[in-house]
């Protein structure tokens, strides 16, 4: 029997192998919100895994710099698209690229923003912008990517949600609700698309060291360091979850600075919510459906309990 320690070592080995396999192309990954933070690290890791990149963000200078750096360091073709996917005209350009470029094999929907403002203090116009970006833009891009991937016979959709989606009282209510939508939408996508050869993963980060917290109104630098996950470790853990076939991943581990050994994030009980994909339908009956329903709700309840303990 494989011990927990051996399993962690195996996962780390696979992660390192994947990140170094850039000799052949895996197709092209389109990443939104790619100029910094989570999106930029996904760009780095996917380029090292052999993906060419289409990087979408509204901040031109950091996006152009990142594209040049990754192209030079990895040899992958890297195309920046300066676009605000919360703008209808810009979003239409990205949708057209997803639809018309047959090389695209992965969509990483990362663009979004958060808030910690309580309802009585929140600006309704900003909340509407949040709904448009966190929900509407993600949905529109998915509605373009999914049919294109099905037509091509393969593809991967990664939606960046948040642990706030299952612990909605932890932050602003609109933000938590928008990320609860991302979780529910991703579950539905998986139910519909797995049998058609499409991988779907939703990632639910907890507190991660990105400047998104500045936008939210609570800089991560002011938080206890033991509850903040380095962004590189968050993305690495999420990609391990993708490799393992997880549908829902709450990145559970961080990399120790010495020896690069995976250890539990914040040394607490936040475990990965590893929901394996149910098997495709066979005939008129969907195999494993009953087990899926039994697993899903208790798993989310367990993750919620963990998050509540972690936030104390």
PAGUKE-527295 format. One record per residue: residue in one letter; x, y, z of N, C-alpha, C in turn. Coordinates in steps of 0.1 Angstrom, whole numbers, padded with zeros to 4 digits, always signed. Layout:
<kekes>
AXYZXYZXYZ ...
</kekes>
This chain:
<kekes>
X+0008-0012+0000+0000+0000+0000+0009+0012+0000 X+0005+0022-0008+0013+0035-0009+0010+0043+0003 X+0020+0048+0010+0018+0056+0022+0015+0071+0017 X+0010+0079+0026+0007+0093+0023+0020+0100+0019 X+0031+0097+0026+0044+0103+0022+0048+0099+0008 X+0047+0086+0005+0051+0082-0008+0042+0088-0019 X+0029+0090-0016+0020+0096-0025+0024+0111-0028 X+0028+0118-0017+0032+0132-0019+0044+0133-0028 X+0054+0123-0025+0066+0123-0033+0063+0120-0048 X+0054+0111-0050+0050+0108-0064+0044+0120-0071 X+0035+0127-0064+0028+0138-0070+0039+0149-0073 X+0048+0151-0064+0059+0161-0066+0067+0157-0079 X+0071+0144-0080+0078+0140-0091+0071+0142-0104 X+0058+0139-0104+0050+0141-0116+0049+0156-0120 X+0048+0164-0109+0047+0179-0112+0060+0184-0118 X+0071+0180-0113+0084+0184-0118+0086+0179-0133 X+0082+0167-0135+0083+0161-0149+0074+0169-0159 X+0062+0172-0154+0053+0180-0163+0059+0194-0166 X+0064+0200-0156+0068+0214-0157+0081+0215-0166 X+0088+0204-0168+0100+0204-0176+0098+0199-0190 X+0086+0194-0193+0083+0188-0206+0079+0198-0216 X+0089+0206-0221+0085+0216-0231+0091+0213-0245 X+0094+0200-0248+0100+0197-0260+0090+0196-0272 X+0077+0194-0269+0067+0192-0279+0055+0200-0274 X+0047+0205-0284+0036+0213-0281+0024+0205-0276 X+0017+0210-0266+0005+0205-0261-0007+0212-0267 X-0005+0221-0276-0015+0230-0281-0013+0243-0275 X-0024+0251-0275-0023+0265-0270-0032+0267-0259 X-0028+0273-0248-0036+0276-0237-0039+0291-0237 X-0052+0295-0237-0057+0308-0236-0060+0311-0221 X-0053+0322-0215-0054+0325-0201-0059+0339-0200 X-0070+0341-0193-0075+0355-0190-0069+0359-0176 X-0068+0373-0175-0062+0378-0163-0048+0374-0161 X-0040+0374-0173-0027+0367-0173-0016+0376-0170 X-0017+0389-0168-0006+0398-0167+0002+0396-0153 X-0005+0391-0143+0001+0391-0130-0006+0380-0121 X+0000+0377-0110-0007+0368-0100-0009+0354-0105 X-0020+0349-0102-0024+0335-0106-0022+0333-0121 X-0028+0342-0129-0027+0340-0143-0013+0340-0149 X-0004+0348-0143+0010+0348-0148+0017+0336-0144 X+0014+0330-0133+0021+0318-0129+0015+0306-0137 X+0002+0306-0140-0003+0296-0149+0004+0297-0162 X+0006+0309-0167+0013+0310-0180+0027+0304-0180 X+0034+0307-0169+0048+0302-0168+0048+0286-0167 X+0039+0281-0159+0039+0266-0157+0034+0259-0170 X+0024+0265-0176+0019+0258-0188+0029+0259-0200 X+0036+0270-0201+0047+0271-0211+0057+0260-0209 X+0061+0258-0196+0071+0248-0193+0066+0234-0195 X+0053+0232-0195+0047+0219-0198+0045+0217-0213 X+0048+0227-0222+0048+0225-0236+0037+0232-0243 X+0029+0241-0236+0018+0248-0242+0024+0261-0249 X+0019+0264-0261+0020+0278-0265+0009+0286-0258 X+0010+0299-0258+0002+0307-0249-0005+0318-0257 X-0017+0321-0253-0024+0333-0257-0028+0340-0243 X-0022+0351-0241-0023+0358-0228-0032+0370-0229 X-0043+0370-0221-0053+0381-0222-0053+0389-0209 X-0051+0402-0210-0052+0410-0199-0054+0425-0204 X-0058+0433-0195-0060+0447-0199-0048+0456-0196 X-0039+0451-0188-0026+0459-0184-0016+0456-0194 X-0013+0465-0203-0005+0463-0215+0010+0460-0211 X+0016+0469-0203+0030+0468-0200+0034+0455-0194 X+0028+0451-0183+0032+0439-0176+0028+0427-0185 X+0018+0427-0193+0014+0416-0202+0025+0414-0213 X+0029+0425-0219+0039+0425-0230+0052+0420-0224 X+0056+0424-0212+0068+0420-0206+0068+0405-0202 X+0057+0400-0197+0056+0386-0194+0056+0378-0207 X+0049+0382-0217+0050+0374-0230+0064+0373-0235 X+0071+0384-0235+0085+0384-0240+0094+0375-0232 X+0092+0376-0218+0100+0368-0209+0098+0353-0212 X+0085+0349-0212+0082+0335-0214+0086+0330-0228 X+0084+0338-0238+0088+0334-0251+0103+0331-0252 X+0111+0340-0245+0125+0339-0245+0130+0327-0237 X+0124+0325-0225+0129+0315-0216+0124+0301-0219 X+0113+0300-0225+0107+0286-0228+0107+0282-0243 X+0108+0292-0251+0108+0289-0266+0094+0287-0271 X+0084+0289-0263+0070+0287-0267+0065+0299-0274 X+0056+0298-0283+0049+0309-0290+0040+0315-0280 X+0042+0328-0278+0034+0335-0268+0028+0348-0274 X+0015+0348-0274+0007+0359-0281+0000+0367-0270 X+0003+0380-0268-0005+0388-0259-0017+0394-0266 X-0028+0395-0259-0040+0402-0264-0044+0412-0253 X-0043+0424-0256-0046+0435-0247-0062+0436-0248 X-0068+0432-0237-0083+0432-0237-0088+0432-0223 X-0099+0439-0221-0106+0439-0208-0119+0430-0211 X-0119+0418-0206-0130+0409-0209-0143+0414-0202 X-0143+0425-0194-0155+0431-0189-0160+0442-0198 X-0154+0443-0210-0158+0452-0220-0163+0444-0232 X-0175+0447-0237-0182+0438-0246-0174+0437-0259 X-0168+0448-0264-0161+0447-0277-0148+0439-0275 X-0141+0441-0264-0129+0433-0261-0132+0419-0259 X-0143+0416-0252-0147+0402-0250-0150+0395-0263 X-0156+0402-0272-0160+0396-0285-0147+0393-0293 X-0136+0401-0291-0124+0397-0298-0118+0384-0293 X-0119+0382-0279-0113+0370-0273-0122+0358-0277 X-0135+0360-0277-0144+0350-0281-0141+0345-0296 X-0139+0355-0305-0135+0351-0318-0123+0343-0319 X-0113+0347-0311-0100+0339-0311-0102+0325-0306 X-0110+0323-0296-0113+0310-0291-0120+0301-0301 X-0129+0308-0309-0137+0300-0318-0129+0297-0331 X-0121+0306-0335-0114+0304-0348-0101+0298-0348 X-0094+0298-0337-0080+0292-0336-0081+0278-0332 X-0078+0269-0342-0079+0254-0339-0068+0249-0330 X-0058+0257-0328-0046+0253-0319-0050+0253-0305 X-0060+0261-0301-0063+0262-0287-0069+0250-0281 X-0063+0244-0271-0067+0232-0264-0070+0234-0249 X-0068+0246-0244-0071+0248-0230-0075+0263-0228 X-0086+0264-0220-0090+0278-0215-0089+0278-0200 X-0081+0288-0196-0080+0291-0181-0087+0304-0179 X-0099+0304-0173-0107+0316-0170-0103+0320-0156 X-0094+0330-0156-0088+0335-0143-0093+0349-0140 X-0096+0357-0150-0100+0371-0148-0111+0372-0138 X-0110+0381-0128-0120+0384-0119-0115+0393-0108 X-0124+0398-0099-0119+0406-0088-0128+0403-0076 X-0123+0407-0064-0129+0404-0052-0132+0416-0044 X-0139+0415-0033-0142+0426-0024-0144+0420-0010 X-0140+0428+0000-0144+0424+0014-0154+0433+0020 X-0159+0443+0012-0168+0452+0017-0182+0446+0021 X-0187+0449+0033-0200+0444+0036-0211+0450+0027 X-0223+0444+0027-0233+0449+0018-0236+0464+0020 X-0237+0468+0033-0241+0482+0036-0231+0492+0031 X-0218+0487+0029-0208+0497+0025-0204+0495+0010 X-0209+0485+0003-0205+0482-0010-0212+0491-0020 X-0205+0494-0031-0210+0502-0042-0217+0493-0052 X-0230+0495-0054-0237+0486-0063-0232+0486-0077 X-0227+0497-0082-0221+0497-0095-0209+0488-0096 X-0201+0488-0085-0189+0479-0085-0193+0464-0084 X-0204+0462-0077-0209+0448-0076-0214+0443-0089 X-0221+0452-0097-0225+0448-0110-0213+0445-0119 X-0203+0453-0118-0190+0450-0126-0185+0436-0122 X-0185+0433-0109-0180+0420-0104-0188+0409-0110 X-0201+0410-0110-0210+0400-0116-0207+0398-0131 X-0205+0409-0138-0202+0409-0152-0189+0401-0155 X-0179+0404-0147-0166+0398-0149-0165+0384-0144 X-0169+0382-0131-0167+0369-0125-0177+0359-0130 X-0188+0363-0135-0198+0353-0140-0201+0354-0155 X-0205+0366-0160-0209+0367-0174-0197+0365-0184 X-0186+0371-0181-0175+0369-0190-0170+0355-0191 X-0169+0349-0179-0165+0335-0178-0175+0326-0185 X-0187+0329-0184-0198+0320-0190-0197+0322-0205 X-0196+0334-0210-0195+0336-0225-0183+0329-0231 X-0172+0330-0224-0160+0324-0230-0161+0308-0230 X-0168+0303-0219-0170+0289-0219-0180+0284-0230 X-0190+0292-0232-0200+0289-0243-0194+0289-0257 X-0183+0296-0258-0175+0296-0271-0165+0284-0271 X-0158+0282-0260-0148+0272-0260-0153+0258-0260 X-0164+0255-0253-0169+0242-0252-0173+0236-0265 X-0181+0243-0273-0184+0237-0286-0172+0235-0295 X-0163+0245-0294-0151+0244-0303-0142+0231-0298 X-0141+0229-0285-0133+0218-0280-0140+0205-0284 X-0153+0204-0283-0161+0192-0286-0159+0189-0301 X-0159+0199-0310-0157+0197-0324-0143+0192-0327 X-0133+0197-0319-0120+0192-0321-0117+0179-0314 X-0126+0175-0305-0125+0161-0299-0117+0161-0286 X-0112+0173-0282-0105+0173-0269-0103+0188-0265 X-0101+0189-0252-0099+0203-0247-0100+0203-0231 X-0094+0213-0225-0094+0214-0211-0100+0228-0207 X-0109+0229-0197-0114+0241-0192-0111+0242-0177 X-0103+0252-0173-0100+0254-0159-0106+0267-0155 X-0115+0267-0145-0122+0278-0140-0116+0281-0126 X-0111+0294-0124-0106+0298-0111-0117+0303-0103 X-0121+0296-0093-0131+0300-0084-0125+0306-0071 X-0131+0302-0060-0125+0307-0047-0131+0298-0036 X-0123+0296-0025-0129+0290-0014-0141+0298-0008 X-0141+0311-0011-0153+0319-0007-0166+0314-0013 X-0165+0306-0024-0177+0300-0030-0184+0290-0022 X-0177+0284-0012-0183+0274-0003-0182+0279+0011 X-0177+0291+0013-0177+0298+0026-0181+0312+0024 X-0194+0314+0020-0197+0327+0014-0198+0339+0024 X-0198+0335+0037-0198+0346+0047-0184+0351+0049 X-0174+0345+0044-0160+0349+0046-0156+0363+0040 X-0163+0366+0029-0160+0379+0022-0173+0386+0018 X-0171+0395+0009-0183+0402+0003-0193+0392-0002 X-0206+0394+0000-0216+0384-0004-0217+0382-0019 X-0216+0393-0026-0217+0392-0041-0205+0384-0046 X-0193+0387-0041-0181+0379-0045-0183+0364-0042 X-0187+0361-0029-0189+0347-0026-0199+0340-0035 X-0210+0348-0038-0221+0342-0046-0216+0340-0061 X-0207+0349-0065-0202+0348-0079-0193+0336-0080 X-0185+0333-0070-0177+0321-0070-0184+0308-0067 X-0196+0309-0060-0204+0297-0059-0210+0294-0072 X-0213+0304-0080-0218+0302-0094-0207+0294-0102 X-0194+0299-0101-0184+0293-0108-0183+0278-0105 X-0184+0275-0092-0184+0261-0088-0195+0253-0094 X-0208+0258-0092-0219+0251-0097-0219+0249-0113 X-0215+0260-0119-0214+0260-0134-0204+0249-0139 X-0192+0249-0132-0182+0239-0135-0187+0225-0133 X-0194+0222-0122-0200+0209-0120-0209+0205-0131 X-0217+0214-0136-0226+0212-0147-0218+0209-0160 X-0208+0217-0162-0200+0214-0174-0194+0200-0174 X-0189+0197-0162-0182+0183-0162-0193+0173-0165 X-0205+0174-0159-0215+0164-0161-0219+0163-0176 X-0218+0174-0184-0222+0174-0198-0211+0170-0207 X-0198+0174-0203-0187+0173-0213-0177+0162-0212 X-0177+0156-0200-0167+0145-0198-0168+0134-0209 X-0180+0130-0212-0182+0119-0221-0178+0123-0235 X-0176+0136-0237-0172+0141-0251-0157+0144-0251 X-0150+0140-0241-0135+0141-0241-0130+0154-0236 X-0138+0162-0229-0134+0175-0224-0131+0174-0209 X-0119+0179-0205-0116+0179-0191-0121+0193-0185 X-0127+0192-0173-0131+0204-0166-0126+0204-0152 X-0120+0214-0148-0115+0216-0134-0119+0229-0128 X-0124+0230-0116-0126+0243-0109-0116+0243-0097 X-0109+0254-0096-0099+0255-0085-0104+0266-0076 X-0104+0262-0063-0109+0271-0052-0098+0275-0043 X-0090+0285-0046-0079+0289-0038-0085+0296-0025 X-0078+0294-0014-0081+0302-0002-0072+0315-0003 X-0067+0319+0008-0059+0332+0008-0046+0330+0001 X-0044+0337-0010-0032+0335-0018-0026+0349-0020 X-0012+0349-0020-0005+0361-0021-0005+0367-0034 X-0016+0375-0038-0017+0382-0050-0022+0396-0047 X-0020+0405-0057-0024+0419-0055-0039+0420-0056 X-0046+0409-0059-0061+0409-0059-0066+0413-0046 X-0059+0410-0035-0063+0414-0022-0063+0429-0020 X-0054+0436-0027-0054+0451-0026-0066+0456-0032 X-0070+0451-0044-0083+0455-0050-0095+0452-0041 X-0094+0441-0034-0105+0437-0025-0106+0446-0013 X-0095+0452-0010-0095+0461+0002-0089+0455+0014 X-0081+0444+0013-0075+0438+0024-0061+0432+0020 X-0051+0440+0019-0038+0435+0014-0033+0422+0021 X-0028+0413+0014-0024+0400+0020-0012+0402+0029 X-0004+0413+0027+0008+0415+0035+0004+0418+0050 X-0009+0422+0052-0013+0425+0066-0020+0412+0072 X-0020+0401+0065-0026+0389+0071-0015+0381+0078 X-0018+0372+0087-0009+0363+0093-0002+0355+0082 X+0011+0354+0081+0017+0347+0070+0014+0332+0069 X+0011+0326+0080+0008+0312+0080-0005+0308+0073 X-0014+0318+0071-0026+0315+0064-0026+0320+0049 X-0015+0325+0045-0014+0330+0031-0006+0320+0023 X-0011+0316+0012-0004+0306+0003+0004+0313-0008 X+0016+0311-0010+0023+0317-0021+0017+0313-0034 X+0016+0322-0044+0008+0320-0056+0014+0309-0064 X+0027+0308-0064+0034+0297-0072+0030+0283-0067 X+0029+0282-0053+0025+0269-0047+0010+0266-0050 X+0002+0276-0050-0012+0274-0053-0014+0269-0067 X-0007+0274-0077-0009+0270-0090-0003+0256-0092 X+0009+0253-0086+0015+0240-0087+0005+0229-0081 X-0001+0232-0069-0010+0223-0063-0022+0221-0072 X-0027+0231-0078-0039+0230-0087-0035+0222-0099 X-0023+0223-0105-0020+0215-0116-0018+0200-0113 X-0013+0198-0101-0012+0184-0096-0026+0178-0096 X-0036+0186-0091-0050+0182-0091-0055+0179-0105 X-0051+0187-0114-0055+0185-0128-0050+0172-0133 X-0037+0170-0130-0030+0157-0135-0037+0145-0129 X-0042+0146-0116-0049+0135-0110-0063+0133-0114 X-0068+0142-0123-0082+0141-0127-0092+0146-0118 X-0088+0155-0109-0098+0161-0100-0107+0171-0107 X-0119+0171-0103-0129+0181-0108-0128+0194-0100 X-0128+0192-0087-0128+0204-0078-0115+0203-0070 X-0107+0213-0070-0094+0213-0063-0093+0225-0054 X-0092+0222-0041-0088+0233-0031-0073+0231-0028 X-0064+0239-0034-0050+0236-0033-0046+0234-0018 X-0042+0222-0015-0040+0218-0001-0026+0219+0005 X-0016+0220-0004-0002+0219+0000+0006+0231-0004 X+0016+0234+0003+0026+0244-0001+0040+0237-0002 X+0049+0243-0009+0062+0237-0011+0071+0242+0000 X+0077+0233+0007+0087+0238+0017+0099+0244+0010 X+0105+0254+0016+0116+0261+0009+0128+0252+0009 X+0129+0243+0018+0141+0234+0018+0137+0220+0014 X+0143+0215+0003+0140+0202-0001+0128+0200-0010 X+0120+0211-0012+0109+0210-0021+0100+0199-0018 X+0096+0197-0005+0087+0186-0001+0074+0192+0001 X+0063+0185-0005+0050+0189-0002+0046+0187+0012 X+0040+0198+0019+0035+0196+0032+0022+0203+0033 X+0014+0199+0043+0000+0205+0044+0001+0220+0045 X-0008+0227+0037-0009+0241+0037-0013+0246+0051 X-0004+0255+0057-0006+0261+0070-0007+0251+0081 X-0002+0239+0079-0002+0229+0089-0015+0227+0096 X-0026+0228+0088-0039+0226+0094-0046+0216+0085 X-0060+0215+0087-0067+0204+0081-0073+0206+0068 X-0069+0216+0061-0075+0219+0048-0070+0209+0037 X-0078+0199+0035-0075+0189+0025-0080+0192+0012 X-0074+0185+0002-0079+0187-0012-0093+0181-0013 X-0102+0189-0019-0115+0184-0023-0114+0177-0036 X-0110+0164-0036-0106+0157-0048-0119+0149-0053 X-0126+0155-0062-0138+0149-0067-0135+0143-0080 X-0132+0130-0082-0129+0124-0095-0141+0125-0104 X-0138+0126-0117-0149+0126-0127-0157+0113-0127 X-0170+0114-0127-0178+0102-0129-0176+0096-0142 X-0177+0083-0143-0174+0077-0156-0185+0081-0166 X-0181+0081-0180-0191+0085-0190-0202+0075-0190 X-0213+0080-0196-0225+0072-0197-0223+0060-0206 X-0228+0048-0202-0228+0036-0210-0242+0032-0213 X-0246+0032-0226-0260+0029-0229-0269+0039-0223 X-0280+0035-0217-0290+0045-0212-0287+0048-0198 X-0278+0042-0191-0276+0044-0177-0262+0050-0174 X-0261+0061-0167-0248+0067-0164-0242+0060-0152 X-0231+0053-0155-0224+0045-0145-0218+0054-0134 X-0219+0050-0122-0212+0058-0111-0220+0070-0107 X-0231+0073-0112-0239+0085-0109-0243+0085-0094 X-0247+0074-0089-0251+0073-0075-0240+0076-0066 X-0228+0070-0069-0216+0073-0061-0212+0088-0061 X-0214+0094-0073-0210+0108-0075-0219+0117-0065 X-0232+0114-0065-0241+0122-0057-0238+0120-0042 X-0234+0107-0038-0231+0105-0024-0218+0112-0020 X-0209+0113-0030-0196+0119-0027-0196+0134-0026 X-0204+0140-0035-0203+0155-0037-0206+0163-0025 X-0219+0161-0020-0223+0170-0009-0215+0168+0003 X-0213+0155+0008-0204+0154+0020-0190+0160+0018 X-0185+0158+0006-0171+0164+0003-0171+0179+0005 X-0181+0186-0001-0181+0200+0001-0184+0204+0015 X-0192+0197+0022-0195+0200+0036-0182+0198+0044 X-0174+0188+0041-0161+0186+0048-0152+0197+0045 X-0151+0201+0032-0142+0213+0029-0146+0225+0036 X-0160+0228+0036-0164+0240+0043-0160+0239+0058 X-0162+0228+0064-0158+0227+0078-0143+0230+0080 X-0135+0225+0071-0120+0227+0071-0118+0242+0070 X-0124+0249+0060-0122+0263+0058-0126+0271+0070 X-0137+0267+0077-0141+0275+0089-0131+0274+0100 X-0125+0262+0101-0115+0260+0111-0102+0268+0108 X-0099+0268+0095-0087+0274+0090-0088+0290+0092 X-0100+0295+0092-0101+0309+0092-0101+0315+0106 X-0101+0306+0116-0101+0311+0130-0088+0317+0134 
</kekes>
